[in-house]
Amino acid sequence: MTGIEIHPGTKLGRRVFIDHGSGVVIGETAEVGDDVLIYMGVVLGGIVLERTKRYPTIVEQVRLSTLGT
């Protein structure tokens, strides 16, 4: 309904804000720190099929965008 997919195993910090969330995907082993702003179209995932930490760790106070803004 929202266009946002967040795996239930994802570790999300406090005050994570998804602005215009269409197309946002956050994978199972991703970790997102506190005070992170995520814009539309951001994908925190990968295509590796091994059962290891496959997705990124985002530290605190980060702005993620697909447009470089």
C-alpha positions as CSV (number, residue, x, y, z in Angstrom):
1,M,0.0,0.0,0.0
2,T,2.8,2.5,0.8
3,G,5.5,1.2,-1.6
4,I,7.8,0.6,1.4
5,E,9.2,-2.8,2.1
6,I,11.0,-3.4,5.4
7,H,12.0,-6.9,6.4
8,P,10.9,-7.8,9.9
9,G,14.5,-8.7,10.8
10,T,15.8,-5.2,10.1
11,K,17.3,-3.3,13.0
12,L,16.0,0.3,12.9
13,G,17.2,3.0,15.2
14,R,15.2,5.8,16.8
15,R,13.7,8.7,14.7
16,V,14.2,7.0,11.3
17,F,12.2,9.0,8.8
18,I,11.2,7.8,5.4
19,D,10.2,10.8,3.2
20,H,8.1,10.0,0.1
21,G,8.7,6.3,0.6
22,S,7.7,4.9,-2.7
23,G,10.3,2.3,-3.8
24,V,12.1,2.1,-0.4
25,V,13.4,-1.4,0.4
26,I,15.3,-2.3,3.5
27,G,16.7,-5.9,3.6
28,E,16.8,-8.4,6.4
29,T,20.4,-7.8,7.8
30,A,20.4,-4.1,7.2
31,E,21.0,-1.9,10.3
32,V,19.9,1.7,10.3
33,G,21.1,4.0,13.1
34,D,19.3,6.9,14.9
35,D,18.2,10.1,13.2
36,V,18.4,8.7,9.6
37,L,16.4,10.3,6.8
38,I,15.6,8.0,3.8
39,Y,14.2,9.5,0.6
40,M,12.2,7.6,-2.1
41,G,13.8,4.9,-4.2
42,V,16.6,3.9,-1.7
43,V,17.3,0.2,-1.6
44,L,19.4,-1.2,1.3
45,G,19.8,-4.7,-0.1
46,G,21.8,-6.9,-2.3
47,I,21.7,-9.9,-4.5
48,V,24.1,-12.2,-2.5
49,L,22.3,-15.4,-1.5
50,E,24.7,-16.5,1.2
51,R,23.3,-16.5,4.8
52,T,25.7,-13.8,6.0
53,K,25.3,-10.1,6.7
54,R,24.4,-9.1,3.1
55,Y,23.1,-5.6,3.6
56,P,24.7,-2.3,4.7
57,T,25.0,-0.8,8.2
58,I,24.0,2.9,8.2
59,V,25.4,4.9,11.1
60,E,23.6,7.8,12.9
61,Q,22.6,11.1,11.4
62,V,22.7,10.1,7.7
63,R,20.6,11.3,4.8
64,L,20.1,8.7,2.0
65,S,19.0,9.7,-1.5
66,T,19.2,8.2,-4.9
67,L,19.6,11.6,-6.4
68,G,22.8,12.7,-4.6
69,T,21.0,15.6,-2.8
